[in-house]
Amino acid sequence: MIQIFGTAKCKATRAAQRFFADRGIKVQLVDLREKGLSKGELASVARAVGGVRALYDAEGARVKERGLQHLGPSEARIAELLAEDPLLLRTPIVRDGQRASVGAAEATWKSFADAAKGK
């Protein structure tokens, strides 16, 4: 099953939901305000998207709220920050098993949708 990690207020997350709904594909929405990714999920998604730095929303409002915009944290520190505060993640994270995308990535979503239809 395809999972979308994001928040209800996030336009890109709503776009991902709409993308799959328009194609008749059921998804599981995980609201990051309620539940984050486990360490294992975070590591798996990071591997799929090219590392934890790709998951870190360095330009996001949450980074500014926490005063992290000028830090330039290391990969290890980013992993710690994302594990403790899932609102620092770039959204949406769309995950299909071991494959994942971060941000608005319609081409990748299309490949997930095609695979889901083929199952």
GROMACS elastic network, one bead per residue, 0.5 to 0.9 nm:
[ bonds ]
;  ai    aj funct       b0    kb
    1    26     6  0.75294   500
    1    27     6  0.63762   500
    1    28     6  0.72042   500
    1    95     6  0.84741   500
    1    96     6  0.63944   500
    1    97     6  0.75026   500
    1   116     6  0.78790   500
    2    25     6  0.84712   500
    2    26     6  0.73942   500
    2    27     6  0.50207   500
    2    28     6  0.63172   500
    2    29     6  0.87505   500
    2    94     6  0.70006   500
    2    95     6  0.56737   500
    2    97     6  0.74799   500
    2   112     6  0.77555   500
    2   113     6  0.86605   500
    2   116     6  0.81369   500
    3    27     6  0.55592   500
    3    29     6  0.58872   500
    3    30     6  0.71017   500
    3    93     6  0.79702   500
    3    94     6  0.57043   500
    3    95     6  0.51113   500
    3    96     6  0.65355   500
    3    97     6  0.87283   500
    4    13     6  0.74125   500
    4    16     6  0.75574   500
    4    17     6  0.74876   500
    4    27     6  0.69193   500
    4    28     6  0.61650   500
    4    30     6  0.60555   500
    4    31     6  0.84023   500
    4    91     6  0.87840   500
    4    92     6  0.63758   500
    4    93     6  0.56739   500
    4    95     6  0.64174   500
    5    13     6  0.76387   500
    5    28     6  0.84865   500
    5    29     6  0.60500   500
    5    31     6  0.60872   500
    5    32     6  0.63754   500
    5    36     6  0.82617   500
    5    37     6  0.84095   500
    5    91     6  0.68800   500
    5    92     6  0.55871   500
    5    94     6  0.63911   500
    5    95     6  0.81069   500
    6     9     6  0.86088   500
    6    10     6  0.69148   500
    6    12     6  0.85264   500
    6    13     6  0.55908   500
    6    14     6  0.85749   500
    6    29     6  0.75060   500
    6    30     6  0.64564   500
    6    31     6  0.53643   500
    6    32     6  0.54564   500
    6    33     6  0.81725   500
    6    87     6  0.84615   500
    6    89     6  0.84288   500
    6    90     6  0.82966   500
    6    91     6  0.53319   500
    6    93     6  0.66843   500
    6    94     6  0.88471   500
    7    10     6  0.54199   500
    7    11     6  0.87847   500
    7    13     6  0.66461   500
    7    14     6  0.83330   500
    7    29     6  0.88180   500
    7    30     6  0.78867   500
    7    31     6  0.50469   500
    7    32     6  0.57746   500
    7    33     6  0.65704   500
    7    87     6  0.85766   500
    7    91     6  0.79017   500
    7    92     6  0.80551   500
    8    11     6  0.80241   500
    8    13     6  0.72242   500
    8    14     6  0.69893   500
    8    31     6  0.70961   500
    8    33     6  0.89242   500
    9    13     6  0.80505   500
    9    14     6  0.79302   500
   10    13     6  0.52611   500
   10    14     6  0.63983   500
   10    15     6  0.87050   500
   10    91     6  0.75042   500
   10    92     6  0.79696   500
   11    14     6  0.51484   500
   11    15     6  0.61366   500
   11    16     6  0.87214   500
   12    16     6  0.62437   500
   12    17     6  0.86885   500
   12    91     6  0.68711   500
   12    92     6  0.61609   500
   12   103     6  0.69778   500
   12   104     6  0.60187   500
   13    16     6  0.51160   500
   13    17     6  0.63297   500
   13    18     6  0.86396   500
   13    91     6  0.63627   500
   13    93     6  0.81088   500
   13    94     6  0.89427   500
   13   103     6  0.82573   500
   13   104     6  0.81684   500
   14    17     6  0.50416   500
   14    18     6  0.61040   500
   14    19     6  0.85138   500
   14    92     6  0.85464   500
   15    18     6  0.50271   500
   15    19     6  0.59994   500
   15    20     6  0.87855   500
   15    92     6  0.89829   500
   15   104     6  0.80698   500
   16    20     6  0.64716   500
   16    21     6  0.85517   500
   16    92     6  0.72419   500
   16    94     6  0.79019   500
   16   104     6  0.74812   500
   16   105     6  0.86726   500
   16   106     6  0.80293   500
   16   109     6  0.79167   500
   17    20     6  0.55147   500
   17    21     6  0.60621   500
   17    22     6  0.85676   500
   17    27     6  0.75623   500
   17    29     6  0.80596   500
   18    22     6  0.58913   500
   18    23     6  0.85800   500
   19    22     6  0.54270   500
   19    23     6  0.67339   500
   19    25     6  0.88796   500
   19   106     6  0.81136   500
   19   109     6  0.80055   500
   19   110     6  0.86742   500
   20    23     6  0.51395   500
   20    24     6  0.63328   500
   20    25     6  0.51974   500
   20    26     6  0.70543   500
   20    27     6  0.73001   500
   20   109     6  0.80512   500
   20   110     6  0.86989   500
   20   113     6  0.69602   500
   21    25     6  0.56390   500
   21    26     6  0.68142   500
   21    27     6  0.81020   500
   22    25     6  0.76769   500
   23    26     6  0.89526   500
   23   113     6  0.75424   500
   23   117     6  0.89855   500
   24   117     6  0.89860   500
   25   113     6  0.70735   500
   25   116     6  0.73331   500
   25   117     6  0.76688   500
   30    33     6  0.87563   500
   30    34     6  0.79233   500
   30    35     6  0.68890   500
   30    36     6  0.79409   500
   30    37     6  0.89640   500
   31    34     6  0.55612   500
   31    35     6  0.61849   500
   31    36     6  0.77620   500
   32    35     6  0.50038   500
   32    36     6  0.51554   500
   32    37     6  0.80792   500
   32    85     6  0.89874   500
   32    86     6  0.59096   500
   32    87     6  0.63166   500
   32    89     6  0.87414   500
   33    36     6  0.74992   500
   33    86     6  0.75083   500
   33    87     6  0.68772   500
   35    38     6  0.89345   500
   35    86     6  0.77630   500
   36    42     6  0.89254   500
   36    82     6  0.85588   500
   36    83     6  0.73756   500
   36    84     6  0.83858   500
   36    85     6  0.76135   500
   36    86     6  0.51017   500
   36    87     6  0.81836   500
   37    40     6  0.78192   500
   37    41     6  0.55794   500
   37    42     6  0.56229   500
   37    82     6  0.85750   500
   37    83     6  0.71084   500
   37    86     6  0.71732   500
   38    41     6  0.50897   500
   38    42     6  0.60091   500
   38    43     6  0.85317   500
   38    83     6  0.72320   500
   39    42     6  0.50491   500
   39    43     6  0.61234   500
   39    44     6  0.85803   500
   39    79     6  0.87175   500
   39    83     6  0.65433   500
   40    43     6  0.51503   500
   40    44     6  0.61312   500
   40    45     6  0.86083   500
   41    44     6  0.50438   500
   41    45     6  0.60578   500
   41    46     6  0.83844   500
   42    45     6  0.52541   500
   42    46     6  0.59847   500
   42    47     6  0.86048   500
   42    52     6  0.80817   500
   42    79     6  0.81188   500
   42    82     6  0.81994   500
   42    83     6  0.75820   500
   43    46     6  0.50445   500
   43    47     6  0.61898   500
   43    48     6  0.86969   500
   43    51     6  0.83120   500
   43    52     6  0.77980   500
   43    79     6  0.85022   500
   44    47     6  0.52334   500
   44    48     6  0.63818   500
   44    49     6  0.89109   500
   44    98     6  0.67659   500
   44    99     6  0.85278   500
   44   100     6  0.86471   500
   45    48     6  0.50230   500
   45    49     6  0.62722   500
   45    50     6  0.85867   500
   45    51     6  0.81574   500
   45    52     6  0.83033   500
   45    55     6  0.84861   500
   45    93     6  0.83219   500
   45    95     6  0.74495   500
   45    98     6  0.73805   500
   45    99     6  0.73748   500
   45   100     6  0.59066   500
   45   101     6  0.79545   500
   45   102     6  0.88974   500
   46    49     6  0.53041   500
   46    50     6  0.59644   500
   46    53     6  0.81406   500
   46    54     6  0.74464   500
   46    55     6  0.69275   500
   46   100     6  0.84987   500
   47    50     6  0.54783   500
   47    51     6  0.55303   500
   47    52     6  0.78750   500
   47    98     6  0.87903   500
   47    99     6  0.89434   500
   47   100     6  0.88830   500
   48    51     6  0.75864   500
   48    98     6  0.68472   500
   48    99     6  0.56380   500
   48   100     6  0.55662   500
   48   101     6  0.74398   500
   49    52     6  0.80305   500
   49    54     6  0.66479   500
   49    55     6  0.78396   500
   49    99     6  0.81781   500
   49   100     6  0.63707   500
   49   101     6  0.60634   500
   49   102     6  0.70897   500
   50    53     6  0.79763   500
   50    54     6  0.65382   500
   50    55     6  0.89019   500
   51    54     6  0.58114   500
   51    55     6  0.73742   500
   51    75     6  0.81685   500
   52    55     6  0.51499   500
   52    56     6  0.65345   500
   52    75     6  0.64839   500
   52    76     6  0.85207   500
   52    78     6  0.67417   500
   52    79     6  0.62375   500
   52    82     6  0.85227   500
   53    56     6  0.52192   500
   53    57     6  0.83708   500
   53    58     6  0.88302   500
   53    74     6  0.86370   500
   53    75     6  0.64417   500
   53    78     6  0.69062   500
   53    79     6  0.83407   500
   54    57     6  0.78798   500
   54    89     6  0.89486   500
   54    90     6  0.78764   500
   54   102     6  0.76195   500
   55    78     6  0.89108   500
   55    82     6  0.82957   500
   55    88     6  0.82855   500
   55    89     6  0.54061   500
   55    90     6  0.53392   500
   55    91     6  0.81397   500
   55    93     6  0.83178   500
   55   102     6  0.67828   500
   55   103     6  0.87825   500
   56    59     6  0.87476   500
   56    60     6  0.88167   500
   56    78     6  0.69679   500
   56    79     6  0.86711   500
   56    81     6  0.88710   500
   56    82     6  0.72704   500
   56    88     6  0.60471   500
   56    89     6  0.50022   500
   56    90     6  0.57051   500
   57    60     6  0.52268   500
   57    61     6  0.86519   500
   57    62     6  0.83791   500
   57    63     6  0.72734   500
   57    87     6  0.87238   500
   57    88     6  0.56913   500
   57    89     6  0.53779   500
   57    91     6  0.81440   500
   58    61     6  0.87708   500
   58    62     6  0.88626   500
   58    63     6  0.62559   500
   58    64     6  0.85446   500
   58    68     6  0.81355   500
   58    69     6  0.64557   500
   58    72     6  0.87563   500
   58    88     6  0.78548   500
   58    89     6  0.87778   500
   58    90     6  0.83455   500
   59    62     6  0.85666   500
   59    63     6  0.68731   500
   59    64     6  0.77360   500
   59    69     6  0.73345   500
   60    63     6  0.54847   500
   60    64     6  0.67720   500
   60    65     6  0.89013   500
   60    69     6  0.88146   500
   60    87     6  0.89729   500
   60    88     6  0.72374   500
   60    89     6  0.86037   500
   60    90     6  0.78037   500
   61    64     6  0.51652   500
   61    65     6  0.61218   500
   61    66     6  0.87026   500
   61    88     6  0.85371   500
   62    66     6  0.61986   500
   62    67     6  0.84927   500
   62    68     6  0.86478   500
   62    87     6  0.64813   500
   62    88     6  0.59422   500
   63    66     6  0.53011   500
   63    67     6  0.61313   500
   63    68     6  0.51746   500
   63    69     6  0.57919   500
   63    87     6  0.86939   500
   63    88     6  0.63461   500
   64    68     6  0.60385   500
   64    69     6  0.57023   500
   65    68     6  0.78335   500
   65    69     6  0.89854   500
   66    69     6  0.81962   500
   67    70     6  0.74341   500
   67    71     6  0.83264   500
   68    71     6  0.54406   500
   68    72     6  0.78792   500
   68    73     6  0.84005   500
   69    72     6  0.73189   500
   70    73     6  0.88074   500
   73    76     6  0.79887   500
   73    77     6  0.57079   500
   73    78     6  0.60259   500
   74    77     6  0.51309   500
   74    78     6  0.61054   500
   74    79     6  0.86311   500
   75    78     6  0.50739   500
   75    79     6  0.62488   500
   75    80     6  0.87565   500
   76    79     6  0.51603   500
   76    80     6  0.64188   500
   76    81     6  0.87660   500
   77    80     6  0.50240   500
   77    81     6  0.61300   500
   77    82     6  0.85970   500
   78    81     6  0.50027   500
   78    82     6  0.60586   500
   78    83     6  0.84826   500
   79    82     6  0.52342   500
   79    83     6  0.61449   500
   79    84     6  0.87067   500
   80    83     6  0.51804   500
   80    84     6  0.62675   500
   80    85     6  0.85298   500
   81    84     6  0.52725   500
   81    85     6  0.58532   500
   81    86     6  0.79719   500
   81    88     6  0.74824   500
   82    85     6  0.51482   500
   82    86     6  0.52511   500
   82    87     6  0.76816   500
   82    88     6  0.59809   500
   82    89     6  0.64341   500
   83    86     6  0.62944   500
   85    88     6  0.59892   500
   85    89     6  0.81439   500
   86    89     6  0.56231   500
   87    90     6  0.80554   500
   87    91     6  0.88867   500
   89    92     6  0.84201   500
   89    93     6  0.83524   500
   90    93     6  0.72094   500
   90   102     6  0.65647   500
   90   103     6  0.62403   500
   91    94     6  0.84444   500
   91   102     6  0.61292   500
   91   103     6  0.51490   500
   91   104     6  0.79618   500
   92   101     6  0.80294   500
   92   102     6  0.57474   500
   92   103     6  0.51095   500
   92   104     6  0.70061   500
   93   100     6  0.69015   500
   93   101     6  0.56952   500
   93   103     6  0.64126   500
   93   104     6  0.88178   500
   94    99     6  0.85088   500
   94   100     6  0.55019   500
   94   101     6  0.52924   500
   94   102     6  0.64193   500
   94   103     6  0.82931   500
   94   105     6  0.89135   500
   94   109     6  0.75782   500
   95    98     6  0.72932   500
   95    99     6  0.58816   500
   95   101     6  0.65540   500
   95   102     6  0.87604   500
   95   112     6  0.85243   500
   96    99     6  0.52250   500
   96   100     6  0.60497   500
   96   101     6  0.89625   500
   96   112     6  0.66382   500
   96   116     6  0.88711   500
   97   100     6  0.76534   500
   99   112     6  0.84732   500
  100   108     6  0.82812   500
  100   109     6  0.89704   500
  100   112     6  0.89414   500
  101   104     6  0.82441   500
  101   105     6  0.66605   500
  101   108     6  0.68050   500
  101   109     6  0.77970   500
  102   105     6  0.69549   500
  104   109     6  0.88048   500
  105   108     6  0.55151   500
  105   109     6  0.62207   500
  105   110     6  0.87010   500
  106   110     6  0.59670   500
  106   111     6  0.86583   500
  107   110     6  0.51319   500
  107   111     6  0.66068   500
  107   112     6  0.89234   500
  108   111     6  0.51401   500
  108   112     6  0.64033   500
  108   113     6  0.86603   500
  109   113     6  0.60628   500
  109   114     6  0.85464   500
  110   114     6  0.60336   500
  110   115     6  0.84990   500
  111   114     6  0.50819   500
  111   115     6  0.61532   500
  111   116     6  0.85750   500
  112   115     6  0.51472   500
  112   116     6  0.61366   500
  112   117     6  0.86708   500
  113   116     6  0.50216   500
  113   117     6  0.61661   500
  113   118     6  0.85700   500
  114   117     6  0.51743   500
  114   118     6  0.61826   500
  114   119     6  0.88444   500
  115   118     6  0.50557   500
  115   119     6  0.64204   500
  116   119     6  0.53715   500
